[in-house]
Amino acid sequence: MTRTVEELHAEIADLRARLEDREQALASYRDQRYALESALEDLATHQEELRAQNEELRAARQFNEAMVARYAALFEGAPVGYCIISDRRAIVTANRGAARLFEAAVSDVEQKPVHLFIHPDSHATLTRHLDKVLAGQPATDEIRVMGREGREVDCLIQSRPNAGLEQPDGGGDAGGAWESEAVVRRAGDPEVVRSCLTTFNDISQRKQAERALADSEVKFRNIFTLAPFGMMTLSQDGRVMETNEAVQRMLGLSALELRGMTYRDLLAPDTTATEAYRLSEGQPRPGWVEVFERELRGRGDRRLMTRVTFAIMPSDDGFGVQGLVIIEDMTERRELETRFQHAAKLTLLGEMSASLAHEISQPLNIIRLKAEGALERIKRQGFDPERAERGFAAIDEQVVRLFEVISYMQGLSRRDTGAIKPFRISRAIHAARTLVDKQFRDDNIVLEVDDRLEGIEALGRQHQLEQVLVNILRNARDALLSAEGQRLLNGETPRVRVTAMPLEDGDRLSIVLLNNGPCVSEEVRSRMFDPFFTTKSGDQGTGLGLSISLAFINEMGGTLGVANTDEGLAFQLVLPRVRQTLRVAQGHIAAQVQAADGPGDAQAPPEGQRPHVLVVDDEEEAAREIAAFLEAVGYRVTVALNGQQALEIHVTDPARAVITDLRMPERDGHWLIDRLRAGGQTVFIVIITGQAARSTKELERLRQRADALLRKPASLREIMKHLQAGVPEAEAARRSAE
């Protein structure tokens, strides 16, 4: 069958149309495949993202669960009490700290009204507190918690309101409330219940401390105000801020007058107030305390010696410092110390009575033997001038020795209230050795003295140093004679060695007293200088000797120490020496009263030119002997036996000089001196007395009353020295006659 061309063309066109449809369908399939592949790729990406998000969510949930557990543990284990309190004033959740305060288990606390655990006195405070917090404001108050066992605890409560949240389906419990900011949710109730988180902090100890501080402040204020000793506070620049009544009484100044004065204004002139300087500079930290002895000035010419305790403490604002000054009047204390020292000296005088009696009896025995021997020789052999001169010289030497013993006894019996002055150390050492020498020899104790201080002086009172040396020497004797001392010596000769020498610095000197007896323990050594401490039995020691000795040495500016050595126990005194350049005044006086060679060196001037000297003494023999001596050296002398007789002679025949005793019948020497000083004429007065002054102040007053003071037994040469200085007319007349 033959097809036509037209048919073929039509078939070809149909095939072309069908091919185009297929191509279009293939293109559509190709687009769908591409879209499907893209969708699959997007889906895979989303799956990865979802997987990553799920991991993040899982990690976040684990973290949240860990944080919840951590905060729950902190909540439960906190040292303070935590409670979640609902708006109905019920405790929804409580930790163990709150349960301890309430003295109950946690289960017994939850769902209970909070007022059950609060002291009735604090109910009103707690109600106001919760009203404020549940109104949306934080609050802080102090209340008293009362546990079930009755224990009361002061607490500081701090509360803050909790934010409300939507309650999730299924409700929740107390644990869920804590996990969602402690908001209380009740099952079946769609409303959010307001609540607060309340902290109970036990402040009992703080309250006790505050009460104790308040009590301390009251006590300190009472102490400050009513204290028997003076107290004042100073600003950092040293100005007085507050004073108590004791300070005002001491100084005679009112609180208003003292306020604003400086600390330096209250000190005596020329006082270096190092404590005030330290306060102003703020150098020492708060808590610095130092003790000083200061002379304070009050109203007018009032002066008083005080013991000042100066303390630096923080100022009220806490940024600076201020001073606290405690002032103790030392007048009574000094008097008591003087009494103790005087009692100890009298005790020492009693203990040394045997030695002193020997030192007195020996010179008297020699004097008696010399005098009786001379009288017998004159009767049998006639007068031998040379032998008589030697005998009189020996008697004079023994009188000097006797005078030294009496002077020492008078010094011990006298209170030490006078001024200190330079004295030679060697003389004190010699006097102390003399007083104990017989006792040491009787007890077979060797006393060795190596004195290299000839001419070197110290500043103080010589008899005080003598007392110190005698105390230590007697203690050494007691130790050597004790049972322990005899056991240690074991036949060795007991020995005490005194070594005195200048130190290398040239400004100090040292006296070491070493004995070969027993050493002492560290405890005894540390307490040896404490008052009333003694290792002797009650009838052998008072325990005051070394304590007073230390006070004497300290007063001289020195130190006194004790140490155990290989040879035994050693005491060392270190004293500052006095330079000769400091003694100008004494050199001037010495130049005025040069020693006379003797009565034979002076020639009597004519009768009309001889100065009149009046000798007054109820011991007529002594008065006549002095008069004869003065007549021989150029004076015209009249003798009176009492003050009344002497004044009558002076009125009719004025005397240029009067030599008088003090204790006499009818009118004594004091009465006579008062009348002589009241007259218009200048009279040179010399007192010669055997009366022992009760204190050094009394002795100084006697010296001020007269131009010269001599103690019995008096030396004719000493009388001559003072008359030559005070009444130079006789010497001028003698030279004119020559």
C-alpha positions in Angstrom: 0.0 0.0 0.0 1.3 3.1 -1.1 1.1 6.1 1.1 1.2 9.5 -0.2 3.7 12.2 0.6 1.1 14.1 2.4 0.5 11.2 4.7 4.1 10.8 5.4 4.4 14.5 6.2 1.5 14.3 8.5 2.9 11.2 10.2 6.3 13.0 10.6 4.6 16.1 12.1 2.7 13.9 14.5 5.9 12.2 15.5 7.5 15.6 16.0 4.6 16.7 18.2 4.8 13.6 20.2 8.6 14.1 20.6 8.1 17.6 21.9 5.5 16.4 24.4 7.9 13.8 25.6 10.7 16.3 25.9 8.4 18.6 27.8 7.4 15.7 30.1 11.1 14.8 30.5 12.0 18.4 31.4 9.1 18.4 33.9 10.4 15.2 35.4 13.9 16.6 35.5 12.6 19.7 37.4 10.6 17.5 39.8 13.7 15.4 40.5 15.8 18.5 41.2 13.2 19.8 43.5 12.9 16.5 45.3 16.7 16.3 45.7 16.7 19.8 47.1 13.9 18.9 49.5 15.8 15.9 50.6 18.9 17.9 51.2 16.9 20.5 53.2 15.3 17.8 55.2 18.7 16.3 56.0 19.9 19.7 57.1 16.9 20.3 59.3 17.4 16.9 60.8 21.0 17.8 61.7 19.8 21.1 63.2 17.1 19.3 65.1 19.6 16.8 66.4 21.9 19.6 67.5 19.1 21.5 69.2 18.0 18.3 71.0 21.6 17.9 72.3 21.7 21.5 73.5 18.3 21.1 75.1 19.5 17.9 76.8 22.7 19.6 78.1 20.7 22.6 79.2 18.3 20.4 81.1 21.1 18.6 82.7 22.7 21.9 83.7 19.4 23.2 85.1 18.9 20.0 87.0 22.4 20.3 88.4 21.9 23.9 89.4 18.6 23.1 91.0 20.2 20.3 93.0 23.1 22.7 93.9 20.9 25.5 95.0 18.6 23.1 96.8 21.7 21.8 98.7 22.8 25.3 99.5 19.3 26.1 100.6 19.1 23.1 102.8 22.6 23.4 104.2 22.8 27.1 104.6 23.9 28.3 108.1 21.0 30.7 108.2 17.3 29.8 108.1 15.4 30.1 104.8 11.6 30.0 104.6 9.1 30.6 101.8 6.1 32.2 103.4 2.8 32.5 101.6 0.4 35.4 101.7 -1.5 33.4 104.4 1.5 33.7 106.7 2.2 30.0 106.5 5.6 28.4 105.9 5.5 26.6 102.6 9.2 25.5 102.6 11.9 25.7 105.2 15.5 24.5 105.3 17.3 22.8 108.1 18.7 26.1 109.4 15.2 27.4 110.0 14.2 24.1 111.6 17.1 24.3 114.0 16.1 27.8 115.0 12.5 26.7 115.5 13.7 23.5 117.4 11.6 21.3 115.2 11.9 18.9 112.2 11.4 20.4 108.7 8.2 18.4 108.2 6.9 19.9 111.5 7.6 23.4 110.3 6.2 23.4 106.8 2.5 24.3 106.3 2.5 25.8 109.8 1.7 29.5 110.6 5.0 31.3 111.0 3.7 33.1 114.1 3.9 29.8 116.0 7.7 30.1 116.1 7.9 33.8 116.9 8.0 35.2 120.4 4.7 37.0 121.3 6.6 40.3 121.8 7.6 40.2 118.2 4.3 39.2 116.6 3.4 42.8 115.8 6.8 43.4 114.2 6.5 40.3 112.1 3.0 41.2 110.9 4.1 44.7 109.8 7.2 43.1 108.1 5.1 40.6 106.1 2.5 43.2 105.1 5.3 45.3 103.6 6.9 42.5 101.8 3.7 41.0 100.3 2.9 44.5 99.2 6.0 44.3 96.9 8.7 45.9 99.0 11.7 44.2 100.6 12.0 44.6 104.4 14.5 44.0 107.2 13.7 43.8 110.9 14.9 42.3 114.2 12.6 39.8 116.0 12.9 37.1 118.6 12.3 33.5 117.6 11.0 31.1 120.1 11.6 27.4 119.6 9.4 24.6 120.8 11.7 23.8 123.6 11.4 27.4 124.9 14.8 28.7 123.6 14.7 32.3 122.5 17.0 33.6 119.8 17.4 37.1 118.5 17.2 37.1 114.7 17.6 39.5 111.8 14.9 38.7 109.2 15.3 39.9 105.6 12.5 39.2 103.1 11.9 39.9 99.4 8.7 39.4 97.4 8.7 36.6 94.8 7.4 37.2 91.2 4.2 35.4 90.1 4.3 32.7 87.3 1.6 30.8 85.4 0.9 27.5 87.1 1.5 24.6 84.7 -0.9 21.8 84.1 -0.8 19.1 86.7 -0.1 21.5 89.7 3.0 21.1 91.8 4.4 20.5 95.2 6.8 22.3 97.6 9.8 21.2 95.6 8.4 22.6 92.4 7.7 25.8 94.2 11.5 26.1 95.0 12.4 25.3 91.4 10.3 28.1 90.0 11.5 31.0 92.1 9.6 29.8 95.2 6.2 30.8 93.8 3.5 28.8 95.6 1.1 26.9 93.3 -1.9 25.0 94.5 -3.3 22.3 92.4 -6.6 23.2 90.8 -6.1 26.9 91.5 -5.3 28.8 88.3 -4.3 32.0 90.2 -0.7 32.8 91.1 -0.2 33.0 94.9 2.1 35.7 96.1 4.8 34.7 98.5 8.1 35.8 99.9 11.6 34.4 100.6 12.5 35.2 104.2 16.0 34.8 105.8 16.4 34.2 109.5 19.9 35.1 110.7 20.9 34.4 114.3 22.3 37.6 115.8 22.3 36.5 119.4 26.1 36.7 119.7 26.1 40.1 117.9 23.4 41.4 120.3 25.4 40.1 123.3 28.5 41.8 121.9 26.5 45.0 121.4 25.2 44.8 125.0 28.6 44.1 126.3 30.0 47.0 124.3 27.3 49.3 125.6 28.0 48.1 129.1 31.7 48.6 128.5 31.1 52.1 127.3 29.0 52.9 130.4 31.7 51.3 132.6 34.5 53.2 130.9 32.5 56.4 131.1 32.0 55.8 134.9 35.6 54.9 135.3 36.7 58.0 133.3 34.3 60.2 135.3 34.7 58.8 138.8 38.3 57.4 138.8 40.4 58.5 141.7 43.3 59.1 139.3 43.3 61.8 136.6 42.3 60.9 133.0 42.1 63.1 129.9 41.8 62.6 126.2 43.8 64.5 123.6 43.3 65.2 120.0 46.1 64.3 117.5 47.5 67.9 117.8 47.8 67.4 121.6 44.8 69.6 122.6 42.7 68.5 125.7 39.3 67.3 124.7 37.8 65.7 127.9 39.0 65.6 131.5 37.6 64.0 134.6 37.2 65.5 138.0 40.4 64.1 139.4 42.5 66.0 136.9 40.6 69.1 137.6 41.2 68.7 141.4 44.9 68.0 140.9 45.5 71.0 138.7 43.0 73.4 140.3 41.5 74.1 136.8 38.0 73.7 135.6 37.0 71.5 132.7 36.2 74.6 130.7 39.7 76.0 131.4 41.4 72.8 130.5 39.5 72.3 127.2 41.5 73.6 124.3 44.8 73.7 126.3 47.7 71.7 124.9 49.3 68.8 126.7 52.6 70.8 126.6 50.9 73.7 128.4 50.4 71.4 131.4 54.1 70.3 131.7 56.8 72.0 133.6 59.1 74.2 131.6 62.0 72.6 129.8 60.2 69.2 129.7 60.7 67.3 126.4 57.3 65.8 125.7 58.3 63.0 123.4 54.9 61.4 123.8 53.1 64.5 122.5 55.4 64.6 119.5 54.7 61.0 118.7 50.9 61.6 118.9 51.1 64.6 116.6 53.2 62.7 114.1 51.0 59.6 114.3 54.2 57.5 114.5 53.1 54.8 116.9 50.2 52.6 115.9 47.1 52.5 118.1 47.7 50.5 121.1 51.1 52.1 121.9 51.5 52.7 125.7 54.3 54.2 127.6 54.8 55.4 131.2 56.6 58.6 132.1 57.2 60.7 135.2 56.2 64.2 134.6 56.0 67.4 136.6 52.6 69.1 135.9 51.7 72.7 136.3 48.3 73.8 137.7 46.7 77.1 138.7 49.2 79.7 139.9 52.4 78.1 141.2 50.9 74.7 141.8 53.4 71.9 140.9 53.0 68.2 141.4 55.1 65.2 140.4 53.0 62.6 138.6 53.2 59.2 136.9 51.7 59.6 133.4 50.5 56.6 131.4 50.3 57.8 127.8 48.3 55.6 125.3 47.5 56.1 121.7 44.2 54.8 120.4 42.0 55.2 117.3 40.0 58.4 116.9 36.2 58.3 116.9 36.0 58.5 113.1 38.5 55.7 112.7 40.8 57.6 110.4 43.2 59.2 112.8 44.5 58.7 116.4 44.0 60.3 119.7 45.7 60.2 123.1 44.5 58.8 126.4 46.4 60.2 129.4 46.2 58.6 132.9 47.7 60.8 135.6 48.6 59.4 139.0 49.7 61.8 141.8 53.0 60.5 143.1 53.0 62.5 146.3 51.5 59.8 148.5 53.3 57.0 146.7 56.6 58.8 147.1 55.8 59.3 150.8 55.1 55.5 151.2 58.2 54.6 149.3 60.2 56.9 151.5 58.7 55.3 154.6 59.5 51.8 153.3 63.0 52.9 152.5 63.3 54.5 155.9 62.0 51.4 157.6 64.5 49.2 155.7 67.3 51.5 156.8 66.2 51.3 160.4 66.0 47.6 160.0 69.5 47.6 158.6 70.7 49.8 161.5 69.2 47.3 164.0 70.9 44.4 162.2 74.2 46.2 162.2 74.0 47.3 165.9 76.7 44.8 166.9 79.1 46.1 164.2 78.2 49.7 165.0 78.7 49.2 168.7 82.2 47.7 167.9 83.0 50.7 165.7 82.0 53.1 168.5 83.6 51.2 171.4 87.0 50.8 169.6 87.7 54.5 169.2 86.4 55.2 172.7 88.6 52.5 174.1 91.7 53.9 172.3 90.8 57.5 173.5 90.4 56.3 177.1 93.6 54.3 177.0 95.6 57.3 175.5 94.1 59.7 178.0 94.6 57.6 181.1 98.1 56.6 179.9 99.0 60.3 179.4 97.8 61.3 182.9 99.7 58.5 184.5 102.9 59.4 182.7 102.6 63.0 183.6 102.2 62.1 187.3 105.2 59.7 187.2 107.5 61.1 184.5 106.4 64.6 183.9 105.2 66.2 180.7 106.8 65.0 177.5 105.7 67.4 174.6 106.6 65.1 171.8 104.8 62.0 173.3 101.8 64.2 174.2 101.6 65.5 170.7 101.6 61.9 169.3 98.9 60.9 171.8 96.7 63.9 171.0 97.1 63.2 167.3 96.0 59.6 167.9 93.0 60.8 169.9 92.1 63.2 167.2 92.3 60.4 164.6 89.9 58.2 166.7 87.5 61.1 167.1 87.4 61.5 163.4 86.7 57.7 163.1 84.0 58.0 165.7 82.5 61.0 163.9 82.3 59.0 160.7 80.4 56.1 162.4 78.0 58.6 164.0 77.4 60.4 160.7 76.6 57.1 159.0 74.1 56.2 161.8 72.5 59.6 161.5 72.4 59.2 157.7 70.6 55.8 158.0 68.1 57.2 160.6 67.3 60.2 158.4 64.7 60.2 155.6 66.1 60.8 152.1 64.3 63.9 151.0 67.1 66.3 150.2 68.8 67.2 147.0 71.4 64.9 145.4 75.0 66.0 145.0 78.3 64.7 143.7 80.3 62.4 146.1 83.3 60.2 145.9 82.6 56.5 145.2 85.7 55.4 147.0 84.5 56.9 150.3 81.3 55.0 150.1 83.1 51.7 149.4 85.5 52.4 152.3 82.6 53.2 154.7 80.7 50.1 153.7 83.8 47.9 154.2 84.5 49.4 157.6 80.9 48.6 158.7 81.1 45.0 157.8 84.7 44.3 158.3 84.5 43.0 161.9 81.5 40.7 161.1 83.4 39.2 158.1 86.6 38.7 160.2 84.5 37.1 163.1 82.9 34.7 160.5 86.3 34.0 158.8 85.1 35.5 155.5 87.8 37.1 153.4 86.8 40.5 152.1 88.9 41.7 149.2 88.5 45.3 147.7 90.1 46.3 144.4 89.2 50.0 144.2 90.4 51.9 141.1 88.0 54.8 141.4 90.2 57.2 143.4 88.8 60.7 142.9 85.9 59.6 140.6 82.5 60.9 141.7 78.9 60.0 141.1 75.7 62.1 141.5 73.5 61.0 144.4 73.6 60.4 148.1 76.7 58.8 149.5 75.0 57.0 152.4 72.5 55.5 150.0 75.3 53.9 148.0 76.8 52.8 151.3 73.5 51.2 152.3 73.3 49.4 148.9 76.9 48.0 149.3 76.2 46.9 152.9 73.0 45.2 151.9 74.7 43.2 149.2 77.7 42.4 151.4 75.5 41.2 154.2 73.5 39.1 151.8 76.7 37.5 150.5 77.7 36.8 154.1 74.4 35.1 154.8 74.7 33.0 151.7 78.2 31.9 152.5 77.3 30.9 156.0 74.1 29.1 154.9 74.0 25.3 154.9 74.0 25.3 151.1 77.0 27.7 151.1 79.0 25.5 153.5 78.2 22.4 151.5 79.4 24.0 148.3 82.6 25.5 149.8 83.6 22.1 151.2 86.4 23.5 153.3 87.3 26.3 150.8 87.7 29.8 152.4 84.6 31.9 151.9 85.5 34.9 150.0 83.8 38.2 148.8 85.6 40.3 146.2 84.7 44.0 145.5 86.0 45.3 142.2 85.5 49.0 141.3 86.7 50.5 138.1 85.8 52.9 135.3 84.2 51.4 132.2 85.8 51.7 128.8 83.4 54.4 127.5 84.8 56.7 130.2 81.3 58.0 131.2 80.4 55.2 133.6 81.9 53.2 136.4 81.3 49.7 137.6 81.2 48.1 141.0 81.1 44.2 141.0 80.5 42.3 144.3 81.3 38.6 143.7 81.1 35.9 146.3 82.1 32.2 146.0 78.9 31.0 147.6 75.9 29.3 146.0 74.3 30.5 142.7 70.5 31.0 142.4 67.8 29.6 140.2 66.5 31.6 137.2 63.2 32.0 139.0 64.8 33.4 142.1 67.2 35.6 140.1 64.2 37.1 138.2 62.5 38.0 141.4 65.4 39.1 143.6 64.5 42.8 143.3 60.8 42.4 143.9 59.5 44.0 147.1 59.1 41.6 150.0 60.7 38.7 148.1 63.2 36.9 150.2 64.7 33.4 150.5 65.5 33.9 154.1 63.3 32.9 157.0 60.8 35.4 158.4 63.1 36.5 161.3 66.1 37.1 159.1 64.9 39.2 156.2 62.2 41.6 155.2 62.6 41.3 151.5 63.0 45.0 151.0 66.8 45.4 151.0 67.5 44.6 147.3 64.2 46.3 146.2 65.2 49.6 147.9 68.8 49.2 146.7 67.6 49.0 143.1 65.5 52.1 143.6 68.5 54.0 145.0 70.7 53.0 142.0 68.0 53.9 139.5 67.6 57.3 141.2 71.3 57.8 140.6 70.8 57.0 136.9 72.5 53.7 137.1 71.6 50.0 136.9 71.8 47.1 139.3 71.9 43.5 138.1 72.8 40.0 139.3 74.2 37.0 137.4 75.5 33.5 138.1 79.1 33.0 137.3 81.6 30.1 137.4 82.9 31.5 140.7 79.6 32.2 142.3 77.0 35.0 142.4 77.9 38.5 141.2 76.1 41.8 141.6 77.1 44.6 139.3 76.4 48.3 139.9 76.8 50.6 136.9 76.7 54.4 137.6 77.3 57.5 135.5 80.3 59.4 136.6 80.4 63.1 137.3 83.0 65.1 135.3 85.0 67.6 137.3 83.9 70.4 134.8 80.4 70.2 136.4 81.7 71.2 139.8 82.5 74.9 139.3 80.4 76.0 142.2 82.0 73.6 144.6 85.5 74.7 143.5 84.4 78.3 144.1 83.4 77.5 147.7 86.5 75.5 148.3 88.6 78.5 147.3 86.8 80.6 149.8 87.3 78.2 152.8 90.9 77.1 152.5 92.2 75.1 155.5 94.2 76.8 158.2 97.5 75.4 159.1 96.8 75.6 162.8 96.4 78.0 165.7 100.1 78.7 165.9 100.1 80.2 162.4 97.9 83.2 163.3 99.0 86.1 165.4 96.5 88.0 167.6 95.7 91.5 166.2 95.4 94.5 168.6 92.4 94.3 171.0 90.5 97.1 169.4 90.6 95.5 166.0 89.7 91.9 167.0 86.2 90.8 165.8 83.8 89.7 168.5 82.7 86.1 168.4 79.9 84.8 170.7 80.1 81.1 171.6 76.7 79.7 172.8 76.5 76.1 174.3 75.1 74.7 177.5 78.1 72.4 177.6 80.4 74.9 179.3 83.6 72.8 178.9 83.1 72.6 175.1 82.3 76.3 174.9 85.4 77.3 176.9 87.6 75.1 174.7 86.3 76.7 171.5 86.7 80.1 173.0 90.3 79.5 174.0 91.2 78.3 170.5 89.6 81.3 168.8 91.2 83.7 171.3 94.6 82.2 170.4 94.1 82.8 166.6 93.0 86.5 166.9 89.3 86.7 167.9 87.7 88.3 170.9 85.4 85.7 172.3 82.5 85.7 174.8 80.8 82.6 176.1 77.0 82.2 176.8 75.3 79.1 178.2 71.8 79.6 176.6 70.0 81.7 174.0 68.6 84.3 176.4 72.1 85.0 177.9 73.6 85.2 174.4 71.0 87.7 173.2 71.6 89.9 176.3 75.4 89.9 175.6 74.8 90.7 171.9 72.6 93.7 172.6 75.2 95.3 174.8 78.3 94.1 172.8 77.3 93.1 169.2 79.0 90.1 167.9 80.4 89.8 164.4 79.9 86.0 164.5 77.8 83.6 166.6 78.7 79.9 167.1 75.7 78.3 168.7 74.2 74.9 169.7 70.5 74.2 169.1 69.2 72.3 172.1 69.7 74.4 175.2 67.7 75.2 178.3 65.6 78.4 178.7 66.1 79.7 175.1 67.4 77.4 172.4 69.4 78.1 169.3 66.4 78.4 167.0 65.0 81.2 169.2 68.4 83.0 169.2 68.8 82.7 165.4 65.4 84.2 164.9 66.2 87.2 167.0 69.6 87.7 165.4 68.2 87.6 161.9 65.4 90.0 162.9 68.0 92.6 164.0 69.5 95.1 161.6 73.1 94.0 162.0 74.9 91.4 159.9 75.9 88.4 161.9 77.8 85.3 160.7 76.0 82.3 162.3 77.6 78.9 162.7 75.4 76.0 164.1 77.1 73.2 165.9 74.7 70.5 166.8 74.6 66.8 167.8 70.9 66.6 167.1 70.1 64.1 164.3 67.8 65.6 161.6 64.7 63.4 160.9 65.0 64.0 157.2 67.3 65.5 154.7 64.8 68.3 154.1 65.1 69.2 157.8 68.8 69.1 157.4 68.6 71.5 154.4 66.4 73.8 156.4 69.0 74.0 159.1 71.7 74.8 156.5 69.5 77.6 155.1 69.1 79.1 158.6 72.8 79.4 159.2 75.9 80.4 157.3 77.6 77.2 158.2 76.4 73.9 159.8 78.7 71.6 161.7 77.8 68.4 163.5 79.2 67.3 166.9 81.9 66.2 167.5 83.0 69.4 165.8 86.6 70.1 164.7 88.3 73.3 165.7 90.0 73.5 162.3 86.5 73.3 160.6 85.3 76.1 162.8 88.4 78.1 161.9 87.8 77.5 158.1 84.2 78.9 158.2 85.2 81.9 160.4 88.0 82.9 158.0 85.6 82.8 155.1 82.7 84.6 156.9 84.6 87.0 159.1 87.8 87.9 157.2 88.5 90.9 159.5 90.7 88.9 161.8 92.9 87.7 158.9 93.2 91.3 157.5 94.1 92.6 161.0 96.8 89.9 161.4 98.3 90.8 158.0 98.2 94.5 158.9 100.0 93.8 162.1 102.7 91.9 160.3 
